[in-house]
Amino acid sequence: MFAIVDVETTGGYSDSHRVIEVGIAISDGQEIVERYNQLINPERNIPRHITQLTGISNEDVEDAPTFGEIASNVYDLIQGQIFVAHNVNFDYTFIQKELDRAGYKWQAKKGCTVRLSRKIETGLKSYSLGNLAEHFNIVNPNPHRALADAETAAEILHILLKKDKEEVDRQIHKRNGVTQLPMNLDAEVFHSLPERPGVYYMLDEKGEFLYIGKAISIKQRISQHFTGTSGSKRRQRWIREIHDIKYKETGSEALALLHEDHEIRKYWPPYNSAQKHPVAKWGIVHYKDRKNQIRFAVQRAEKRVDVLEHFYSYTSAQQHLAECVKEYGLSPELSGLGWSSEISHEEHDQNAKLWLESMAEGKESGLLIYPGLESEEHGFVRVIDGRYAGIGMKPSNAPSIDYSEWLWHLHESPTAQQILRALIRDENADFQEL
């Protein structure tokens, strides 16, 4: 059985808006067997443009029940049914959010008449509810009202089931979360994604980058993006804008991390935020005071050349310094930290020199070796004087004198340097000196 649902709301995002009308058409796949329609008091103002679109005013819902008061009716109708809607994630997130507020935990298999129509009735210029109704000669007596729209979506579902029931069943019942994918993304694009390490690119209708990410398993990570039902405005807008996904395999997570950083800084996609800080403003510095005592501190680092390590934030720099103080037995008082210890100044000086020497020893040149895309090649991260110097993929039987011709790219960034330090510290790292 199917529960074909439509909701009218105070706005487009379930995290910050409420349902003002719900329409439900219960179908056996051939005909509607039960209907439910209810205006709902959203306990807030209905914006003028919503009233103009739906005809539902504040006066209409003034004496209507709240969703909490009719939640049991909605839950009983849709529980155990396949939840179908036109652009299903919109209606699903609103119903789930409203039921959650009322104390009901609910999930369901989903079917989307937009996606199903794109799959079965190909070649249409638009897959809006109105255009599909016109295409299939369905009369919608009251567009933008919940029950009328739900009944129209139900009639579309009935036609699609007659045309290709096997395809409808396949799309709804397979476990890969296809119905949760963005409505404008071809499901075959998702199916063809590799389950191997790499970097993926989410593109909009014009082929421009929306988001770039990295993954140990590209397909699994992308599936995770679309599994949640968050109704945040930013997420729903992002989901609607995705039309295609591209990817580049890297053979290892290490190369994926560094390639992702390069690509984000090259294209600066609008939905990437973590690396939108092109300058690391803070750093750990060391100096000697008037008593010739070695001291450490976190300071602004943009124009300094004596910075031991760079960081995006004061807090992350402070935390890293605190870890080093504990690891190397340094004095927190002489490191600008806010706690005391029993470490003498002499002990601090000795241990500080050891720490500085260990950092200097870490400035060797060489290659970190990783699995390649094929068995006959290997990936590499090039290191020169302790600094990140590019990544690439090299045939195993090629001369190993110069790796420059096999580089994918080289870029300088604090993030890349931090990734490199983590890779070098890995006790399983395969480092080959040059």
C-alpha positions, -999 to 999 in steps of 0.1 A, spaced: 0 0 0 11 36 -7 5 67 13 7 96 -12 12 128 8 12 165 2 18 192 27 13 230 25 37 249 48 46 283 61 79 281 42 104 258 25 124 243 54 112 220 80 137 231 107 122 266 108 87 263 93 54 244 100 27 225 82 -6 244 76 -24 216 57 -19 179 51 -35 158 24 -31 120 23 -44 96 -3 -40 59 6 -37 37 -26 -35 1 -34 -15 9 -65 -46 10 -88 -70 33 -70 -73 56 -40 -90 37 -12 -89 63 16 -85 101 18 -75 124 47 -74 162 46 -69 186 75 -60 223 79 -35 228 107 -28 257 130 9 263 127 10 284 159 27 312 139 19 337 112 13 325 76 33 347 53 14 367 27 31 350 -3 20 316 11 -16 328 14 -14 341 -22 0 307 -34 -23 284 -15 -53 305 -5 -48 295 31 -50 325 55 -44 330 92 -82 332 96 -86 298 79 -64 280 105 -73 301 136 -96 274 149 -79 245 133 -61 218 154 -23 219 159 -3 191 143 2 176 177 -35 172 180 -39 153 148 -5 135 148 -20 102 159 -44 103 128 -15 110 104 8 84 121 -19 56 119 -26 64 82 10 63 70 27 39 94 38 8 74 30 23 41 54 33 13 55 71 15 51 87 -19 52 124 -28 61 147 -56 97 158 -46 94 133 -17 122 146 5 103 179 11 71 164 23 89 135 41 111 159 62 81 180 72 60 151 82 89 134 101 97 167 119 61 173 129 57 137 141 89 140 160 77 172 178 45 152 187 66 123 202 63 99 173 94 82 159 87 73 123 105 62 92 93 48 59 104 36 25 101 65 0 90 69 -36 93 101 -55 69 107 -85 95 132 -99 122 106 -100 99 78 -111 86 100 -139 121 109 -151 129 73 -152 98 59 -169 84 89 -189 116 103 -203 121 134 -225 97 159 -209 109 195 -205 95 197 -170 85 172 -144 65 196 -122 33 183 -108 13 207 -131 32 197 -162 29 159 -155 -8 163 -148 -13 180 -182 9 154 -199 -12 126 -185 -45 144 -189 -51 145 -152 -74 173 -139 -61 189 -106 -92 207 -93 -73 228 -67 -36 232 -73 -14 240 -43 -39 225 -19 -28 194 0 -54 168 -8 -58 179 -45 -21 177 -50 -18 144 -32 -46 129 -54 -29 142 -85 4 126 -75 -15 94 -67 -30 93 -103 5 99 -117 18 70 -96 -10 47 -109 -1 55 -145 36 49 -138 28 15 -122 8 5 -153 36 16 -176 64 -1 -157 55 -17 -124 88 -36 -123 108 -3 -125 87 14 -98 92 -16 -75 129 -17 -83 134 20 -75 114 19 -43 126 -13 -28 163 -15 -36 184 -7 -6 209 18 -21 188 48 -11 180 59 -46 148 77 -36 169 98 -12 191 111 -40 187 146 -52 157 148 -76 179 162 -104 206 136 -101 204 106 -125 204 74 -104 228 58 -128 254 83 -119 252 72 -83 252 35 -93 284 39 -113 304 55 -85 335 35 -74 338 21 -38 375 32 -37 395 62 -24 393 94 -42 379 129 -45 343 137 -57 328 168 -72 291 177 -70 280 199 -99 251 222 -106 230 224 -137 257 245 -155 284 220 -146 299 243 -120 313 229 -87 290 230 -57 310 209 -33 342 189 -33 350 161 -9 373 131 -3 365 96 8 380 62 14 349 48 -5 335 74 -29 301 58 -33 296 51 4 305 87 14 282 102 -12 254 80 0 260 93 35 254 128 23 219 119 12 209 96 40 199 122 66 166 140 67 179 174 79 155 201 69 181 230 72 177 257 46 213 253 34 212 216 30 179 215 11 190 242 -12 223 223 -18 204 190 -25 181 207 -50 211 222 -69 230 189 -75 227 177 -111 258 156 -115 287 140 -97 323 135 -110 352 119 -93 389 112 -94 403 80 -79 435 84 -59 444 49 -48 447 59 -11 432 82 15 465 101 19 464 113 -18 427 119 -15 433 143 15 459 163 -4 441 163 -37 409 175 -21 428 204 -5 442 214 -39 409 212 -57 390 232 -30 416 260 -32 415 259 -70 377 262 -73 364 274 -39 329 257 -42 301 276 -24 292 247 -1 328 240 11 335 260 42 362 241 62 391 253 41 378 288 32 406 303 53 435 309 28 457 324 55 468 306 87 468 335 111 484 319 141 516 300 148 538 286 175 570 306 178 601 302 201 626 328 213 650 335 241 642 360 268 667 384 286 679 355 308 686 334 277 657 312 286 640 293 257 603 303 256 574 292 234 542 312 226 512 313 203 513 345 183 500 362 151 520 346 123 511 363 90 544 382 86 567 361 107 594 338 93 603 321 126 571 301 130 575 265 140 540 255 129 510 274 114 473 271 125 440 286 114 429 295 149 444 305 182 427 277 199 441 249 177 476 264 180 472 265 218 459 229 220 488 217 199 514 235 220 498 221 252 502 185 237 538 192 229 545 206 264 532 174 279 549 151 254 584 167 257 583 177 294 583 214 288 574 241 313 539 254 308 548 287 324 576 292 298 553 282 270 526 308 276 501 283 291 479 288 321 490 261 345 520 254 367 543 224 370 573 211 388 596 212 358 626 233 364 639 259 340 670 237 334 649 207 325 627 229 303 657 242 284 671 207 278 638 193 267 631 224 245 663 218 226 654 182 221 620 192 207 636 218 184 661 193 172 634 167 165 616 192 144 647 201 125 654 164 119 619 161 104 629 184 75 643 156 53 635 150 17 619 119 3 587 102 -8 558 87 11 547 57 -9 510 45 -12 490 20 -33 484 31 -69 452 28 -90 467 -4 -106 491 -30 -93 518 -18 -117 519 17 -102 522 35 -69 510 68 -55 534 91 -38 536 123 -17 568 142 -23 586 159 6 614 184 2 632 198 33 602 187 54 577 206 33 549 192 12 560 192 -25 532 176 -45 515 143 -51 513 119 -81 511 84 -95 541 67 -110 545 34 -129 564 10 -107 588 1 -136 596 37 -145 631 51 -135 629 66 -100 655 93 -105 630 122 -109 594 122 -98 586 156 -112 572 143 -145 547 122 -126 533 150 -103 496 158 -105 501 192 -90 519 211 -64 503 237 -41 513 254 -9 488 256 20 488 253 58 463 225 55 485 205 31 514 209 55 493 198 85 482 167 65 518 160 56 529 161 93 501 137 102 512 113 74 548 114 84 539 107 121 520 76 110 541 46 123 531 26 93 543 53 68 565 40 40 590 69 37 618 66 12 646 92 14 658 109 -18 
